[in-house]
Amino acid sequence: MIVYVFDNTLDGLLTAVFDSFFLKQQPEFLLAEGEQLPLFADEPHRVVTDSEKSERVWKGLEKHLSKDGLHMITISWLSEERTLNQPLFNFICKVFRQPAGSGIERNATDPDVLEVRNTCRRVLHEQLRMKQFIRFQKAKDGTYLAVVSPDHNVVPLVIGHFQDRFNDQPWLIYDARRHYGYYYDGTAAPIRITFEDESRVPFDLTNGKLDADVLSENDKLFQDLWRTYFKAICIKERMNPKKQLSDMPRRYWKYMTEKNANL
């Protein structure tokens, strides 16, 4: 039983593909560091992430796959689902065993291809929900803040959307689960930021609420008006909680003005 262990990065996975072909092996298991080894497994091959190897594999993929196929790989990886590692590894290996342009990425009858495709769809679906459910608050200095905590690492996918929509306003979209965000100053390209000490940030990571001393007075009034409007348009007789949860899952509520009465 051949087992590969890697550092759970995309470069590491691509390096594992390189090692697999170089060593002429097809591992039955590709595990992330820290995962339990299967019983009776031989000593695992420790994949040492190598940027040159991963780049060679990626350039090979560019020659073999369509843009949609490459898109499937990069988007599905943002799911951060460890169950994706094995099928994604298998899929990439299969790509190199097929002639260039074979269209394997469209073969939905292949279980590995299907898993990568479905994972890609889940990530893109959450990307859409982020665009719908992100709520900004305005600070006294004019900066707009939105705190999110998506299941998948989709913040990089929505930055362009908000830069287009709010291209003349400074804003920060911060992922509380992954402890990073993107800041846009209204002129230059958004930059990725982190905080050395999150305990000192001027907002509550659990609900996204800006501290009272930095929240714009106009924004506080707007939030009150928005909640009043939300209640006013709600027709009790037509309430459908099941449909509402389907359209707006509960996990998004804590950062939404109209659902968070404690803002």
C-alpha positions as CSV (number, residue, x, y, z in Angstrom):
1,M,0.0,0.0,0.0
2,I,1.6,3.2,-1.2
3,V,0.8,6.4,0.9
4,Y,1.9,9.9,0.2
5,V,1.8,12.6,2.8
6,F,1.9,16.3,1.8
7,D,1.6,19.7,3.5
8,N,-2.0,20.4,2.3
9,T,-1.1,23.1,-0.1
10,L,-1.8,23.2,-3.8
11,D,1.9,23.4,-4.6
12,G,2.3,20.4,-2.3
13,L,-0.3,18.4,-4.2
14,L,1.2,19.3,-7.6
15,T,4.6,18.2,-6.2
16,A,3.0,14.9,-5.2
17,V,1.8,14.4,-8.8
18,F,5.4,15.1,-10.0
19,D,6.8,12.6,-7.5
20,S,4.2,10.0,-8.5
21,F,5.2,10.0,-12.2
22,F,8.9,10.4,-11.4
23,L,8.9,7.4,-9.1
24,K,6.4,5.5,-11.3
25,Q,4.0,5.0,-8.5
26,Q,0.3,5.5,-8.1
27,P,-0.4,6.0,-4.3
28,E,-3.6,4.6,-3.0
29,F,-3.8,7.4,-0.4
30,L,-2.7,11.0,-0.5
31,L,-2.9,12.3,3.1
32,A,-2.4,15.8,4.6
33,E,0.1,16.1,7.4
34,G,-1.5,15.1,10.6
35,E,-4.1,12.7,9.1
36,Q,-4.3,9.1,10.4
37,L,-2.3,6.6,8.3
38,P,-4.3,3.6,7.2
39,L,-3.7,0.3,8.9
40,F,-0.9,-1.9,7.5
41,A,0.4,1.0,5.4
42,D,4.1,1.0,4.4
43,E,6.3,3.8,5.4
44,P,4.7,6.8,3.7
45,H,6.5,8.9,1.1
46,R,6.9,12.4,2.5
47,V,6.3,14.9,-0.3
48,V,8.6,17.9,0.0
49,T,6.9,20.8,-1.7
50,D,9.0,22.1,-4.5
51,S,7.9,25.2,-6.5
52,E,9.9,24.1,-9.6
53,K,8.2,20.7,-9.6
54,S,4.7,22.2,-9.0
55,E,5.3,24.8,-11.8
56,R,6.3,22.1,-14.2
57,V,3.1,20.1,-13.4
58,W,0.9,23.3,-13.8
59,K,2.5,24.1,-17.1
60,G,1.7,20.6,-18.2
61,L,-1.9,21.0,-17.1
62,E,-2.1,24.2,-19.2
63,K,-1.2,22.2,-22.3
64,H,-3.6,19.3,-21.5
65,L,-6.7,21.1,-20.1
66,S,-9.1,23.7,-21.2
67,K,-9.5,27.0,-19.3
68,D,-12.6,25.4,-17.7
69,G,-10.5,22.4,-16.5
70,L,-7.9,24.7,-15.0
71,H,-10.7,26.7,-13.4
72,M,-12.1,23.6,-11.8
73,I,-8.8,22.8,-10.1
74,T,-8.1,26.3,-8.7
75,I,-11.7,27.0,-7.6
76,S,-12.3,23.5,-6.1
77,W,-9.1,23.9,-4.1
78,L,-10.6,27.0,-2.3
79,S,-13.1,24.6,-0.7
80,E,-10.4,23.6,1.8
81,E,-12.1,20.2,2.0
82,R,-9.6,17.5,2.8
83,T,-11.9,15.0,1.2
84,L,-11.0,16.7,-2.1
85,N,-7.3,15.9,-1.9
86,Q,-7.5,12.3,-3.2
87,P,-9.9,12.8,-6.1
88,L,-8.2,16.0,-7.2
89,F,-4.8,14.2,-7.2
90,N,-6.3,11.3,-9.1
91,F,-7.9,13.6,-11.6
92,I,-4.7,15.4,-12.3
93,C,-2.9,12.1,-12.8
94,K,-5.5,11.0,-15.2
95,V,-5.1,14.2,-17.2
96,F,-1.5,13.3,-18.0
97,R,-2.5,9.8,-19.0
98,Q,-4.8,11.2,-21.6
99,P,-3.9,12.9,-24.9
100,A,-3.9,16.7,-24.7
101,G,-7.3,18.2,-25.2
102,S,-9.1,14.9,-24.5
103,G,-11.8,16.8,-22.6
104,I,-11.5,14.6,-19.5
105,E,-12.6,17.5,-17.3
106,R,-16.1,17.1,-18.9
107,N,-16.3,13.3,-18.2
108,A,-18.9,13.4,-15.5
109,T,-19.0,9.6,-15.4
110,D,-15.6,9.5,-13.8
111,P,-16.0,9.7,-10.0
112,D,-12.8,11.8,-9.5
113,V,-13.8,14.3,-12.2
114,L,-17.3,14.4,-10.8
115,E,-16.1,15.1,-7.2
116,V,-13.9,17.9,-8.4
117,R,-16.7,19.4,-10.5
118,N,-19.2,19.2,-7.7
119,T,-16.7,20.8,-5.2
120,C,-16.1,23.6,-7.7
121,R,-19.9,24.2,-7.9
122,R,-20.2,24.4,-4.1
123,V,-17.4,27.0,-3.9
124,L,-18.9,29.1,-6.7
125,H,-22.3,28.9,-5.1
126,E,-20.9,30.3,-1.9
127,Q,-19.1,33.0,-3.8
128,L,-22.5,34.1,-5.1
129,R,-24.0,34.1,-1.6
130,M,-21.1,36.2,-0.4
131,K,-22.0,38.8,-3.0
132,Q,-25.6,38.7,-1.9
133,F,-25.2,38.6,1.9
134,I,-22.2,40.8,2.7
135,R,-23.2,43.8,4.7
136,F,-21.0,46.8,5.2
137,Q,-20.8,49.2,8.1
138,K,-19.4,52.7,7.8
139,A,-16.7,53.9,10.3
140,K,-16.2,57.5,11.2
141,D,-13.2,57.7,9.0
142,G,-15.2,56.8,6.0
143,T,-14.0,53.2,5.7
144,Y,-16.7,50.5,5.1
145,L,-16.2,47.2,7.0
146,A,-17.7,43.8,6.3
147,V,-16.9,40.7,8.4
148,V,-17.6,37.3,7.0
149,S,-16.9,33.6,7.9
150,P,-17.7,31.5,4.8
151,D,-17.4,27.7,4.8
152,H,-15.1,28.0,1.8
153,N,-12.2,30.4,1.2
154,V,-14.1,32.5,-1.3
155,V,-13.1,36.1,-0.3
156,P,-10.5,36.3,-3.0
157,L,-13.2,35.5,-5.6
158,V,-15.5,38.4,-4.6
159,I,-12.9,41.2,-4.2
160,G,-13.2,42.2,-7.9
161,H,-17.0,42.4,-7.7
162,F,-16.8,44.9,-4.8
163,Q,-14.0,46.8,-6.3
164,D,-16.2,47.4,-9.4
165,R,-19.2,48.3,-7.3
166,F,-17.5,50.5,-4.7
167,N,-14.5,51.8,-6.7
168,D,-14.4,55.2,-5.1
169,Q,-14.8,54.2,-1.4
170,P,-12.3,52.6,1.0
171,W,-13.4,49.3,2.4
172,L,-12.2,46.2,4.2
173,I,-13.7,42.7,3.8
174,Y,-12.4,40.5,6.6
175,D,-12.6,36.7,6.9
176,A,-12.9,36.0,10.6
177,R,-12.5,32.3,10.2
178,R,-9.2,32.5,8.2
179,H,-7.9,35.6,9.9
180,Y,-7.2,37.7,6.8
181,G,-8.9,40.2,4.6
182,Y,-8.6,42.6,1.7
183,Y,-8.4,46.4,2.1
184,Y,-9.2,48.8,-0.7
185,D,-8.3,52.5,-0.3
186,G,-10.5,53.7,-3.2
187,T,-7.6,54.1,-5.7
188,A,-5.0,51.3,-5.8
189,A,-5.7,47.5,-6.1
190,P,-7.0,45.8,-3.0
191,I,-4.3,44.4,-0.8
192,R,-4.3,41.3,1.4
193,I,-4.0,42.1,5.1
194,T,-3.7,40.4,8.5
195,F,-3.8,41.6,12.1
196,E,-1.0,40.7,14.5
197,D,-3.4,41.0,17.4
198,E,-7.0,40.4,16.6
199,S,-8.0,41.3,20.1
200,R,-7.2,44.9,19.3
201,V,-9.3,45.3,16.1
202,P,-12.1,47.8,16.4
203,F,-14.8,45.3,15.6
204,D,-16.3,42.1,17.1
205,L,-15.3,39.0,15.1
206,T,-18.3,37.1,16.4
207,N,-20.9,39.3,14.8
208,G,-19.0,41.8,12.7
209,K,-20.2,44.8,14.8
210,L,-18.0,47.9,14.7
211,D,-17.1,49.3,18.1
212,A,-19.5,52.1,19.0
213,D,-16.8,54.7,19.2
214,V,-15.7,54.2,15.6
215,L,-19.2,53.5,14.0
216,S,-20.5,56.4,11.9
217,E,-23.6,58.1,13.4
218,N,-25.2,58.1,10.0
219,D,-24.6,54.4,9.6
220,K,-26.2,53.6,13.0
221,L,-29.3,55.4,11.8
222,F,-29.2,53.6,8.5
223,Q,-29.0,50.2,10.3
224,D,-32.0,51.1,12.4
225,L,-34.0,52.2,9.3
226,W,-33.0,49.0,7.4
227,R,-34.2,46.8,10.2
228,T,-37.4,48.7,10.4
229,Y,-37.9,48.3,6.7
230,F,-37.1,44.6,6.8
231,K,-39.8,44.1,9.5
232,A,-42.3,46.3,7.7
233,I,-42.2,44.3,4.4
234,C,-42.4,41.0,6.2
235,I,-46.0,39.6,5.7
236,K,-46.6,37.3,8.6
237,E,-49.2,35.2,6.7
238,R,-46.8,34.6,3.9
239,M,-43.8,33.6,6.1
240,N,-42.1,30.4,4.9
241,P,-39.1,29.7,7.3
242,K,-38.1,26.6,5.3
243,K,-37.8,28.6,2.1
244,Q,-36.0,31.4,3.9
245,L,-33.4,29.1,5.3
246,S,-32.9,27.6,1.9
247,D,-32.3,31.0,0.3
248,M,-30.5,32.5,3.3
249,P,-28.8,29.8,5.5
250,R,-28.6,30.6,9.2
251,R,-24.8,30.6,9.2
252,Y,-24.9,34.0,7.4
253,W,-27.3,35.7,9.8
254,K,-24.9,36.8,12.5
255,Y,-23.2,39.3,10.1
256,M,-26.4,40.6,8.5
257,T,-27.9,43.9,9.7
258,E,-31.5,42.8,9.1
259,K,-31.1,39.6,11.1
260,N,-28.8,40.8,13.9
261,A,-30.9,42.7,16.4
262,N,-27.8,43.4,18.6
263,L,-26.0,45.7,16.0
